[in-house]
C-alpha cells in the first residue's frame, strides 16, 4: 500500500498526541541540534563537542579487558563496587578536602548526567523553583522541567568573569526556591570560583535554606589555581549534593562513569530511583574507573597541562583576530564575544559552519545569557586550533567587507 504524504503527517500527528506534553514540548539539545547540520560535511574543524581528544589510557582499557577475560560480568551492588566507592572517597579527601563515607554517602552512576537527574528527581516537588546560573550546561533546565520543577535562570556576565554573585542569586530567590545548581569550573564559560567567591554564596544558601547540586565534573581541569569544592565551604557539606565523574579528566566519556556524594538521607532517596531505573553502573566501567583512580594520575596531569597550553593559544588567538574573550580558568572551553559582528549567536555559528567550515556552539544553546557568545572547545589538537583560528579570522574579515 502506498502511503501519501498527507497520511504520513496525520500518523505523525496522531502518535504525537500520545506523548506527555511536558516532554513533547522540550526542545532538543542546542548542541546536538546544531551539530546535525555538520554531519556529512567535509573538511569541518569541530570546536563543539565537550569531549577530550585523548584516548582512555591503555592501562585503564587493559584493566577492563582483563576483567572481562576473568568473567567479571555480573551486577554490582546498586551503589557500585565498594572498592570504587572507597577509592572515590579517598580521592575527594586527598584532592579537594571533602570527606564522604563510601558505605552510605556515595553512588556510582551512569555518568554525571544520571547523578544530576537522580538528585533533581529526589528533591523536586511540583512547582519547586530550581535556581540555575546561566550560561549553563544544556541539560539542567530540561531535566528540571521533566521532574516537575520550574527552572529559574540567573544571568552571569563576562565583566564578572561569569562568576555567580550573591546579589544576583538573592535577586532571584522566592518562597518557592529550593535548589541551586552550580557548575564550576563552568561549561560553557570556563569560569571558576575561589574560596572567597563561595563564602557570600554560602551565606545566601544558608539564609534561604537551599539545597545545592554542585556539578564538579571539571574539577581537575583548573589552571593557575586549585579547585575549591562548594561542599568544602564551612556549613555546606550537608546541604551539597556533589556530582562528578571520569569523563573529562580521565578521558572516559564513552564509558559513562560518574558518581554522586551527599548526606545519607539524600543518597538513600537517590538510590531508590537508581536501583529501579538502571540497577547499577556497568561493572566493566567500574573496574576501569577504579584503575584510573589508582594509577591514572600521571596521565591526568599530562592532559591538563596540554589543555592549558591550548587554552593560552586559543584565547590569544581570539584576541589577535579581534574577538574579545575572557580568560577561562577551568574546563576546556573558550567563550568569545561575537557582539562586534552584529550577528546573533545562531547566525554567526551557522554562517561560520557553512562559509568557514568551523563548527562551534552558539551561546544561546546554554541559555538566554549566552546570546552574543560562541562556545569553542579547545580539546582538540594545536594544529586544528591554529587552522580554526585562521578560518575564523578570514570569516571576520569577510564580514567586515560586507558591512
C-alpha positions as a printed Julia matrix, in Angstrom:
403×3 Matrix{Float64}:
  0.0     0.0    0.0
  1.32    3.42  -0.94
  1.07    5.96   1.85
  0.86    9.56   0.65
  2.48   12.49   2.44
 -0.78   13.75   3.98
 -1.42   10.34   5.5
  2.12   10.24   6.93
  1.64   13.65   8.54
 -1.67   12.51  10.06
  0.02    9.43  11.5
  2.81   11.53  12.99
  0.29   13.94  14.48
 -1.71   11.05  15.87
  1.32    9.47  17.56
  2.42   12.83  18.98
 -0.92   13.03  20.77
  0.16   10.09  22.93
  3.25   11.85  24.2
  3.39   13.64  27.53
  3.07   17.36  26.66
  5.88   18.24  29.06
  8.33   16.01  27.19
  6.94   16.71  23.73
  7.44   20.44  24.14
 11.03   20.3   25.39
 13.35   21.42  22.57
 16.22   19.15  21.56
 19.7    19.91  22.81
 21.02   23.1   21.25
 24.39   21.4   20.86
 23.15   18.26  19.11
 20.62   20.13  17.04
 23.32   22.43  15.72
 25.83   19.68  15.01
 23.31   17.75  12.97
 23.97   20.46  10.39
 27.63   19.47  10.3
 27.02   15.76   9.73
 28.25   14.66   6.35
 30.08   17.89   5.63
 33.68   17.58   4.58
 36.7    19.49   5.88
 34.9    20.63   9.04
 37.0    21.58  12.04
 34.94   20.87  15.13
 35.29   23.02  18.23
 31.97   21.88  19.54
 31.51   18.68  21.49
 32.84   18.78  25.04
 34.98   15.68  24.77
 38.71   15.13  25.31
 40.66   14.3   22.17
 42.73   11.86  24.21
 42.04    8.13  24.2
 41.43    6.45  27.54
 44.9     5.39  28.79
 45.88    1.87  27.8
 46.27    0.52  31.34
 42.67    1.6   32.09
 41.39   -0.17  28.99
 43.55   -3.19  29.79
 42.07   -3.45  33.29
 38.61   -3.6   31.73
 39.64   -6.21  29.14
 41.32   -8.36  31.76
 38.24   -8.22  33.97
 36.1    -9.43  31.07
 38.54  -12.25  30.37
 38.16  -13.28  34.02
 34.38  -13.27  33.65
 33.64  -10.16  35.72
 30.27   -9.5   34.1
 27.72   -9.63  36.93
 25.76   -6.92  38.7
 27.49   -4.98  41.43
 25.67   -3.58  44.43
 23.22   -0.84  43.48
 25.55    1.84  44.83
 28.55    0.41  42.97
 31.62   -1.62  43.87
 32.68   -0.84  47.42
 36.32   -0.77  46.28
 35.49    2.0   43.8
 33.45    3.96  46.32
 36.32    3.74  48.79
 38.74    4.98  46.13
 36.4     7.88  45.25
 36.12    8.81  48.92
 39.91    8.8   49.35
 40.43   10.76  46.12
 37.97   13.51  47.1
 39.53   13.78  50.55
 43.08   14.0   49.2
 42.3    16.29  46.27
 39.55   18.61  47.48
 39.39   18.18  51.27
 35.85   16.81  51.35
 35.06   13.58  53.18
 32.28   11.12  52.34
 31.54    7.71  53.84
 31.8     5.16  51.0
 29.21    2.97  52.68
 26.26    5.37  52.66
 27.25    8.65  51.02
 28.38    7.69  47.51
 26.62    6.18  44.49
 28.42    5.23  41.28
 26.2     6.41  38.42
 25.89    6.13  34.66
 27.8     9.33  34.01
 27.43   12.62  35.84
 24.21   13.22  33.91
 22.4    10.41  35.69
 23.64   11.76  39.01
 22.14   15.19  38.27
 18.86   13.6   37.19
 18.72   11.44  40.33
 19.38   14.42  42.58
 16.68   16.54  40.99
 14.09   13.77  40.99
 14.84   13.01  44.63
 14.48   16.66  45.65
 11.82   18.27  43.43
  8.19   18.62  44.35
  5.86   20.04  41.67
  6.3    23.79  41.42
  9.64   23.99  43.23
 11.93   26.61  41.72
 15.41   25.46  40.74
 17.97   28.26  40.51
 20.41   27.89  37.61
 23.24   30.35  36.86
 23.47   30.95  33.11
 25.06   30.38  30.66
 24.98   26.76  31.82
 25.17   23.14  30.73
 22.27   22.35  28.43
 20.6    19.6   30.49
 19.87   21.41  33.76
 16.74   23.23  32.69
 15.09   20.36  30.72
 15.74   17.82  33.49
 14.27   20.26  36.0
 11.13   20.61  33.88
 10.78   16.87  33.39
 10.95   16.45  37.16
  8.12   18.93  37.71
 10.29   21.82  38.82
 10.49   25.35  37.48
 13.92   26.39  36.16
 14.89   29.95  37.11
 17.87   31.39  35.28
 20.4    33.67  36.99
 22.39   35.58  34.41
 26.15   35.92  34.88
 28.34   38.35  32.96
 31.67   38.47  31.17
 32.72   41.57  33.15
 32.44   39.4   36.3
 34.29   36.56  34.57
 30.94   34.73  34.58
 31.11   34.17  38.34
 27.89   33.86  40.32
 27.41   36.75  42.75
 25.42   36.74  45.95
 23.46   39.77  44.75
 22.38   38.05  41.54
 21.39   34.92  43.45
 19.45   36.82  46.1
 17.52   38.73  43.44
 16.01   35.53  42.01
 15.02   33.83  45.25
 11.34   33.46  46.1
  9.46   31.39  48.71
  9.35   28.58  46.11
 13.14   28.42  45.66
 14.51   25.06  46.77
 17.63   24.01  44.86
 20.62   25.87  43.46
 22.56   24.12  40.68
 26.22   25.08  40.4
 28.73   24.16  37.72
 32.23   25.45  38.39
 34.53   25.14  36.54
 31.82   26.12  34.11
 30.57   24.6   30.92
 30.39   26.68  28.71
 32.33   29.69  30.03
 35.35   28.14  31.74
 34.66   30.31  34.81
 35.82   29.18  38.26
 35.04   30.24  41.82
 37.55   30.77  44.61
 37.05   30.15  48.33
 36.43   33.88  48.78
 33.88   33.84  45.94
 31.98   30.99  47.6
 31.64   32.49  51.07
 28.88   35.05  50.25
 27.08   32.43  48.15
 27.12   30.07  51.14
 25.57   32.77  53.33
 22.66   33.18  50.89
 22.23   29.4   50.66
 22.01   29.1   54.42
 19.79   32.16  54.82
 17.2    30.76  52.41
 17.61   27.1   53.4
 18.59   25.94  49.92
 19.99   22.6   48.78
 22.89   22.81  46.32
 23.66   20.43  43.46
 27.3    21.1   42.66
 28.35   19.69  39.29
 32.13   19.41  39.61
 32.86   17.28  36.55
 35.64   19.7   35.51
 37.19   19.96  38.99
 40.54   18.57  37.85
 40.73   20.91  34.86
 41.75   24.15  36.52
 44.63   26.46  35.65
 46.62   28.8   37.89
 44.54   27.83  40.91
 43.23   24.77  42.74
 39.57   23.81  42.5
 37.5    24.63  45.57
 34.51   22.36  46.11
 31.38   24.07  47.37
 30.99   21.16  49.8
 34.29   22.21  51.43
 32.88   25.61  52.48
 32.06   25.61  56.23
 28.47   24.53  56.87
 27.8    23.47  53.27
 28.68   19.75  53.34
 25.21   18.52  54.37
 23.5    21.0   52.03
 25.53   19.93  48.98
 24.99   17.12  46.51
 28.39   16.77  44.84
 28.33   15.38  41.3
 31.41   14.35  39.35
 32.82   11.57  37.2
 35.57   10.27  34.98
 34.6    11.62  31.54
 36.62   14.81  31.32
 39.75   14.5   33.46
 40.36   10.81  32.74
 39.29   10.83  29.04
 36.49    8.32  29.67
 33.45    9.98  28.09
 32.08    6.86  26.37
 32.41    4.75  29.5
 29.62    6.76  31.15
 31.06    6.59  34.66
 30.02    9.17  37.22
 29.35    9.44  40.92
 27.34   11.45  43.41
 28.06   12.19  47.06
 25.65   13.62  49.62
 24.09   13.35  53.06
 22.99    9.74  53.77
 19.28   10.67  53.69
 19.6    12.2   50.22
 21.74    9.33  48.97
 19.17    6.8   50.23
 16.42    8.57  48.27
 18.56    8.76  45.13
 19.48    5.09  45.47
 15.81    4.1   45.34
 15.45    5.77  41.95
 18.81    4.45  40.72
 18.02    0.82  41.63
 14.65    0.89  39.88
 15.93    2.56  36.71
 19.45    1.29  35.94
 20.13   -1.21  38.77
 23.83   -0.37  38.83
 26.52    1.17  36.65
 28.2    -1.34  34.28
 30.74   -3.44  36.16
 33.4    -3.25  33.44
 33.25    0.54  33.55
 33.59    0.47  37.33
 36.7    -1.7   37.05
 38.19    0.79  34.58
 37.3     3.76  36.81
 38.98    2.1   39.78
 42.15    1.61  37.73
 42.03    5.28  36.63
 41.92    6.43  40.26
 44.63    4.04  41.38
 47.15    4.5   38.58
 45.97    7.26  36.25
 47.06   10.48  37.93
 50.15   10.91  35.78
 48.17   10.79  32.54
 45.56   13.11  34.04
 48.19   15.7   34.89
 49.74   15.5   31.42
 46.34   16.0   29.79
 45.65   19.04  31.99
 48.98   20.59  31.02
 48.18   20.04  27.34
 44.79   21.72  27.77
 46.49   24.62  29.5
 48.78   25.17  26.5
 45.83   25.1   24.13
 43.86   27.42  26.41
 46.55   30.07  26.12
 46.74   29.55  22.36
 43.03   29.95  21.67
 42.45   32.92  24.0
 45.38   34.81  22.47
 44.21   33.77  19.03
 40.76   35.24  19.54
 42.26   38.47  20.85
 44.54   38.67  17.8
 41.67   38.33  15.31
 39.55   40.91  17.12
 37.16   38.91  19.3
 37.04   39.75  23.0
 37.43   36.64  25.13
 37.66   36.45  28.9
 40.38   34.09  30.1
 38.83   30.77  31.19
 40.38   29.4   34.37
 38.89   25.93  34.11
 37.31   23.24  31.89
 38.32   23.24  28.19
 36.11   25.9   26.64
 36.65   29.44  25.41
 33.61   31.72  25.24
 34.43   34.64  22.94
 32.05   37.53  22.35
 30.79   37.95  18.79
 28.7    41.06  19.55
 31.04   43.23  17.48
 29.98   41.39  14.3
 26.37   42.5   14.57
 25.18   38.9   14.15
 23.25   36.85  16.67
 24.98   33.82  18.13
 22.9    31.45  15.99
 23.53   33.43  12.81
 27.25   33.64  13.46
 27.58   29.93  14.25
 25.59   28.83  11.21
 27.47   31.09   8.82
 30.8    30.09  10.38
 29.94   26.46   9.71
 28.68   26.94   6.17
 31.2    29.52   4.98
 34.34   28.81   7.01
 33.86   25.11   7.79
 34.31   25.61  11.53
 31.75   24.12  13.9
 31.2    25.83  17.24
 28.17   26.14  19.5
 26.07   29.32  19.66
 25.96   30.7   23.18
 22.16   30.6   23.19
 22.34   26.79  23.47
 23.31   27.44  27.09
 20.5    29.81  28.0
 19.41   33.33  27.13
 22.5    34.74  28.84
 24.64   33.13  26.15
 23.44   35.46  23.4
 26.37   37.28  21.86
 28.84   34.48  22.58
 30.2    31.34  20.97
 31.4    28.22  22.8
 34.62   26.79  21.39
 36.14   23.66  22.85
 39.91   23.6   22.8
 40.03   19.85  23.48
 41.49   19.3   20.04
 44.97   19.4   18.53
 47.09   22.53  18.3
 47.17   22.16  14.51
 43.37   22.07  14.36
 43.05   25.03  16.72
 45.52   27.07  14.67
 43.7    26.31  11.43
 40.33   27.07  13.03
 41.57   30.45  14.22
 42.85   31.24  10.73
 39.48   30.35   9.25
 37.56   32.39  11.84
 39.87   35.34  11.21
 39.22   35.13   7.46
 35.49   34.88   8.14
 35.57   38.0   10.31
 37.44   39.86   7.55
 34.74   38.81   5.11
 32.02   40.11   7.44
 33.78   43.48   7.69
 33.9    43.75   3.91
 30.17   43.06   3.73
 29.29   45.85   6.17
